[in-house]
Amino acid sequence: MKYVIIPSSELSNIDFSQVLETSASTLRYSLDSSQFLLKFKGDTPSFLEGKTEYDYSSIMDILNGSNWSEI
């Protein structure tokens, strides 16, 4: 599985048929709601090309940080 963090301003560009989330309401947002997380398997969807992709270990480090998790 691959993970990508997207600015919330790009939400309208997401084709939910190509990622594992089903709608905006199923996304995980940063604490300030400025970003959200997308997950996908296989080839990178065209609307995510050029975005930084993370593996599980890397994304967990980010999600456990102060911008994503209340400690």
Backbone as ProteinMPNN parsed JSONL, in Angstrom:
{"seq_chain_A": "MKYVIIPSSELSNIDFSQVLETSASTLRYSLDSSQFLLKFKGDTPSFLEGKTEYDYSSIMDILNGSNWSEI", "coords_chain_A": {"N_chain_A": [[0.839, -1.168, 0.0], [0.411, 2.284, -0.661], [0.903, 5.657, 0.404], [-0.238, 9.04, 0.437], [0.034, 12.476, 1.136], [-2.131, 15.151, 0.885], [-2.872, 18.553, 0.083], [-5.724, 20.135, 1.501], [-7.025, 21.881, -0.172], [-6.998, 20.683, -2.623], [-8.952, 18.789, -2.741], [-11.172, 18.539, -4.481], [-10.041, 17.451, -6.742], [-9.785, 14.748, -6.438], [-10.265, 11.431, -7.421], [-12.253, 9.231, -6.22], [-12.704, 6.602, -6.955], [-10.296, 5.509, -7.538], [-8.736, 5.274, -5.318], [-8.36, 4.068, -1.888], [-10.064, 5.208, -0.022], [-13.5, 6.246, 0.289], [-14.953, 8.61, 0.129], [-14.994, 12.186, 0.835], [-15.696, 12.289, 3.482], [-14.579, 10.062, 4.637], [-11.921, 10.436, 4.859], [-8.734, 10.906, 6.49], [-7.829, 13.683, 8.243], [-5.38, 16.272, 8.839], [-4.714, 17.811, 12.04], [-5.281, 20.558, 11.861], [-6.842, 20.552, 9.646], [-5.761, 21.167, 7.174], [-4.593, 19.39, 5.468], [-4.933, 16.094, 3.998], [-4.986, 12.487, 4.115], [-4.356, 10.016, 1.678], [-4.793, 6.657, 0.53], [-3.582, 4.059, -1.55], [-3.386, 1.218, -3.772], [-1.208, -0.538, -5.986], [-0.664, 0.83, -9.262], [0.205, 4.305, -9.481], [-2.369, 6.644, -9.294], [-3.281, 8.967, -11.889], [-3.878, 11.585, -11.011], [-2.368, 11.796, -8.762], [0.241, 11.757, -9.487], [3.582, 12.861, -9.236], [3.33, 13.608, -6.616], [4.563, 13.196, -3.277], [5.163, 9.936, -2.249], [4.594, 7.644, 0.387], [5.774, 4.922, 2.412], [4.455, 2.46, 4.721], [5.813, 2.622, 7.247], [7.037, 5.16, 7.132], [4.805, 6.869, 6.824], [3.473, 6.428, 9.194], [5.213, 7.559, 11.047], [4.841, 10.244, 10.418], [2.055, 10.559, 10.871], [1.895, 10.102, 13.578], [2.968, 12.35, 14.584], [2.902, 15.781, 15.853], [1.276, 17.344, 14.191], [-0.723, 15.744, 13.266], [-1.709, 14.115, 15.269], [-3.149, 14.253, 18.43], [-1.356, 14.536, 21.285]], "CA_chain_A": [[0.0, 0.0, 0.0], [1.138, 3.55, -0.724], [0.215, 6.753, 1.094], [0.078, 10.373, -0.061], [-0.594, 13.578, 1.864], [-2.631, 16.111, -0.1], [-3.484, 19.758, 0.655], [-7.189, 20.094, 1.457], [-7.488, 22.689, -1.306], [-7.039, 19.822, -3.812], [-9.957, 17.735, -2.528], [-12.048, 18.391, -5.651], [-9.31, 16.73, -7.789], [-9.654, 13.336, -6.076], [-11.16, 10.433, -8.011], [-12.333, 8.23, -5.151], [-12.741, 5.241, -7.5], [-8.918, 5.052, -7.737], [-8.063, 5.197, -4.022], [-9.052, 3.177, -0.955], [-11.123, 5.935, 0.673], [-14.697, 6.279, -0.55], [-15.494, 9.965, 0.02], [-14.32, 13.168, 1.689], [-16.023, 12.031, 4.889], [-13.806, 8.925, 5.143], [-10.503, 10.808, 4.864], [-8.096, 11.348, 7.735], [-7.322, 15.041, 8.081], [-4.461, 16.796, 9.85], [-5.456, 18.473, 13.12], [-5.769, 21.863, 11.412], [-7.638, 20.267, 8.439], [-5.131, 21.721, 5.976], [-4.13, 18.284, 4.645], [-5.566, 14.798, 4.254], [-4.227, 11.305, 3.733], [-4.952, 9.067, 0.738], [-4.121, 5.36, 0.413], [-3.905, 3.337, -2.775], [-2.579, 0.044, -4.097], [-0.909, -0.666, -7.409], [-0.126, 1.977, -9.979], [-0.148, 5.632, -8.979], [-3.392, 7.33, -10.095], [-2.716, 10.116, -12.602], [-4.035, 12.82, -10.247], [-1.388, 11.782, -7.674], [1.601, 11.744, -10.036], [4.384, 13.987, -8.797], [3.177, 13.773, -5.167], [5.437, 12.336, -2.489], [4.54, 8.707, -1.781], [5.194, 7.13, 1.613], [5.464, 3.558, 2.813], [3.744, 2.412, 6.001], [6.653, 3.1, 8.341], [7.215, 6.613, 6.988], [3.55, 7.597, 7.056], [3.148, 6.332, 10.616], [6.021, 8.578, 11.72], [4.174, 11.532, 10.185], [0.73, 10.577, 11.505], [2.074, 10.143, 15.032], [3.528, 13.651, 14.926], [1.997, 16.755, 16.475], [0.348, 17.922, 13.22], [-1.755, 14.769, 12.94], [-2.164, 13.36, 16.436], [-3.113, 14.956, 19.715], [-0.548, 13.707, 22.182]], "C_chain_A": [[0.89, 1.239, 0.0], [0.258, 4.643, -0.136], [0.684, 8.084, 0.527], [-0.65, 11.387, 0.808], [-0.894, 14.683, 0.867], [-3.141, 17.357, 0.615], [-5.006, 19.711, 0.5], [-7.758, 20.896, 0.295], [-7.602, 21.871, -2.592], [-8.087, 18.714, -3.715], [-10.816, 17.501, -3.768], [-11.366, 17.632, -6.789], [-9.278, 15.226, -7.568], [-10.718, 12.487, -6.768], [-11.203, 9.263, -7.023], [-12.434, 6.797, -5.667], [-11.335, 4.666, -7.664], [-8.106, 4.966, -6.449], [-8.899, 4.353, -3.069], [-10.124, 3.884, -0.125], [-12.317, 6.073, -0.274], [-15.295, 7.665, -0.738], [-14.712, 10.9, 0.934], [-14.563, 12.88, 3.169], [-15.247, 10.852, 5.478], [-12.31, 9.218, 5.181], [-10.009, 11.099, 6.274], [-7.444, 12.697, 7.448], [-6.306, 15.36, 9.168], [-5.29, 17.554, 10.885], [-6.004, 19.835, 12.707], [-6.589, 21.774, 10.116], [-7.031, 20.827, 7.157], [-4.665, 20.645, 5.001], [-4.948, 17.036, 4.961], [-4.709, 13.693, 3.669], [-5.029, 10.476, 2.739], [-4.121, 7.8, 0.726], [-4.519, 4.751, -0.926], [-2.977, 2.148, -2.927], [-2.313, 0.062, -5.595], [-0.321, 0.601, -8.003], [-0.623, 3.289, -9.392], [-1.219, 6.254, -9.871], [-2.82, 8.615, -10.703], [-2.815, 11.408, -11.797], [-3.083, 12.889, -9.04], [0.059, 11.776, -8.186], [2.327, 13.016, -9.627], [4.267, 14.286, -7.31], [4.136, 12.822, -4.459], [4.644, 11.134, -1.985], [5.329, 8.183, -0.585], [4.867, 5.657, 1.78], [4.857, 3.607, 4.221], [4.564, 3.008, 7.142], [6.798, 4.621, 8.303], [5.936, 7.371, 7.304], [3.164, 7.527, 8.532], [3.964, 7.332, 11.433], [5.357, 9.947, 11.593], [2.867, 11.607, 10.966], [0.805, 10.593, 13.025], [2.671, 11.461, 15.514], [2.459, 14.633, 15.39], [1.016, 17.399, 15.495], [-0.843, 17.015, 12.926], [-2.379, 14.08, 14.149], [-2.069, 14.211, 17.688], [-2.419, 14.052, 20.722], [-0.921, 13.976, 23.621]], "O_chain_A": [[1.975, 1.243, 0.582], [-0.97, 4.562, -0.174], [1.854, 8.243, 0.178], [-1.809, 11.186, 1.173], [-0.024, 15.1, 0.101], [-3.785, 17.237, 1.658], [-5.508, 19.285, -0.541], [-8.863, 20.614, -0.171], [-8.234, 22.315, -3.55], [-8.093, 17.796, -4.535], [-11.152, 16.356, -4.069], [-12.046, 17.204, -7.722], [-8.789, 14.493, -8.428], [-11.91, 12.787, -6.707], [-10.306, 8.42, -6.998], [-12.266, 5.859, -4.888], [-11.186, 3.468, -7.904], [-6.924, 4.625, -6.48], [-10.019, 3.964, -3.401], [-11.007, 3.223, 0.423], [-12.158, 6.022, -1.494], [-16.067, 7.878, -1.673], [-13.868, 10.457, 1.713], [-13.722, 13.195, 4.011], [-15.254, 10.66, 6.694], [-11.517, 8.334, 5.503], [-10.785, 11.493, 7.144], [-6.624, 12.833, 6.54], [-6.353, 14.805, 10.266], [-6.442, 17.899, 10.626], [-7.08, 20.228, 13.157], [-6.983, 22.797, 9.557], [-7.729, 20.946, 6.15], [-4.373, 20.941, 3.842], [-5.565, 16.923, 6.02], [-3.829, 13.931, 2.842], [-6.226, 10.256, 2.924], [-2.901, 7.845, 0.889], [-5.653, 4.909, -1.378], [-1.923, 2.077, -2.296], [-3.096, 0.61, -6.371], [0.413, 1.34, -7.347], [-1.736, 3.369, -8.871], [-1.012, 6.385, -11.077], [-1.973, 9.27, -10.096], [-1.923, 12.251, -11.888], [-3.0, 13.922, -8.375], [0.996, 11.79, -7.387], [1.761, 14.108, -9.665], [5.009, 15.117, -6.785], [4.476, 11.764, -4.99], [3.588, 11.289, -1.373], [6.557, 8.264, -0.544], [3.813, 5.194, 1.343], [4.763, 4.674, 4.828], [4.052, 3.815, 7.918], [6.691, 5.285, 9.334], [5.974, 8.402, 7.975], [2.584, 8.475, 9.062], [3.46, 7.892, 12.407], [5.319, 10.715, 12.554], [2.601, 12.599, 11.645], [-0.125, 11.053, 13.686], [2.858, 11.661, 16.714], [1.263, 14.346, 15.325], [0.008, 17.956, 15.931], [-1.857, 17.471, 12.397], [-3.47, 13.52, 14.047], [-1.033, 14.815, 17.967], [-2.861, 12.93, 20.971], [-0.35, 13.374, 24.53]]}, "name": "protein", "num_of_chains": 1, "seq": "MKYVIIPSSELSNIDFSQVLETSASTLRYSLDSSQFLLKFKGDTPSFLEGKTEYDYSSIMDILNGSNWSEI"}
